[in-house]
Amino acid sequence: MSYNQRFKKKSLISIVKIDEIKRMRQIGEEYEKLLDNLLNLIFQKASNCLALELDDSLTPIFATTQVKTPNSLLAFPYKCNGKIGYIVVTEDGKIVFEDEEGNIIQIGDISI
C-alpha cells in the first residue's frame, strides 16, 4: 500500500469519526432539550415533590427494574410528601410517585 493510499485511508477514518462525534453532539443536544421539557412537565405536575440530589434527580434511571410500577419507562429519584422514592413515567403517559415500600400514587399524566 502506497503512502497516498494509507493517507487517504486514515483521512477517511478521521472523517467518519468526526461525523460520528458530530452526531453524538447532535444527539446530546436533542437529549438535553427532551429531558428539560420532561423535567419541566414533572415540576408542573409534582410541585410538592423535591429532587433528592439535584445531579441525580436530573438524570433518569433507564434500568427501571428498581421500581415496581408497571410499564415504567424512566424513573427519577425524588421526595414527595416526606417520603423518598421515584417519580416514574410510564408507557401509557402516567406520572406516578413510587415510595421505597412500593406504594404507587398517580400524580398526573402527560397530555398530548
C-alpha positions in Angstrom: 0.0 0.0 0.0 1.4 3.3 -1.0 1.8 6.4 1.2 -1.1 8.1 -0.6 -3.4 5.1 -0.1 -2.6 4.9 3.6 -3.1 8.7 3.9 -6.4 8.5 2.2 -7.5 5.6 4.3 -6.5 7.5 7.5 -8.2 10.6 6.3 -11.4 8.7 5.6 -11.3 7.1 9.1 -10.9 10.6 10.6 -13.8 11.9 8.6 -16.0 9.0 9.7 -15.0 9.5 13.4 -15.6 13.3 13.1 -19.0 12.6 11.6 -19.8 10.2 14.5 -18.6 12.8 17.0 -20.8 15.5 15.4 -23.8 13.1 15.5 -23.1 12.4 19.2 -23.2 16.1 19.9 -26.5 16.4 18.0 -28.0 13.5 20.0 -26.7 15.1 23.2 -28.3 18.4 22.4 -31.6 16.8 21.5 -31.5 14.7 24.6 -30.9 17.8 26.8 -33.9 19.5 25.2 -36.2 16.5 25.7 -35.0 16.0 29.3 -35.5 19.7 30.1 -39.1 19.5 28.7 -39.8 16.4 30.7 -38.4 17.8 33.9 -40.5 21.0 33.4 -43.6 18.9 33.0 -42.8 16.8 36.1 -42.2 20.0 38.1 -45.7 21.3 37.0 -47.4 18.0 37.9 -45.5 17.3 41.0 -44.9 20.7 42.5 -45.0 19.3 46.1 -42.0 17.0 45.3 -38.3 17.8 45.6 -35.3 16.3 43.8 -33.3 14.2 46.3 -29.9 15.2 44.9 -30.0 17.8 42.2 -27.5 15.9 39.9 -29.1 12.5 40.5 -32.6 13.7 40.0 -31.8 15.3 36.7 -30.5 12.0 35.4 -33.2 9.5 34.8 -32.8 5.8 35.6 -33.2 3.8 32.4 -33.0 0.4 34.1 -36.4 0.7 35.8 -36.2 -2.8 37.3 -35.7 -1.0 40.6 -39.3 0.2 40.6 -42.5 -1.9 40.8 -44.6 0.5 38.7 -45.9 -1.5 35.7 -44.7 -0.4 32.2 -42.2 2.1 33.6 -40.0 4.0 31.1 -38.0 6.3 33.2 -37.6 7.0 37.0 -36.2 10.0 38.8 -35.2 9.9 42.5 -37.5 12.3 44.4 -39.0 13.0 47.7 -42.8 13.6 47.8 -44.9 14.3 50.8 -42.0 13.5 53.1 -41.3 10.1 51.5 -38.3 9.1 49.5 -38.9 7.3 46.2 -39.1 7.8 42.5 -41.2 9.8 40.1 -41.9 7.3 37.3 -43.1 8.0 33.8 -45.0 5.0 32.3 -45.5 3.8 28.8 -49.2 4.9 28.9 -48.2 8.5 29.8 -48.8 8.4 33.6 -46.6 10.2 36.0 -46.6 8.5 39.4 -44.7 8.6 42.6 -43.5 5.3 44.0 -42.1 5.3 47.5 -39.5 2.9 48.9 -42.1 0.5 50.1 -43.5 0.2 46.5 -46.7 2.3 47.2 -47.7 4.0 43.9 -49.6 7.3 43.8 -50.6 8.8 40.4 -49.5 12.4 40.2 -50.7 13.2 36.7 -50.3 12.3 33.1 -48.5 13.6 30.0 -51.1 15.5 28.0 -50.8 15.1 24.3 
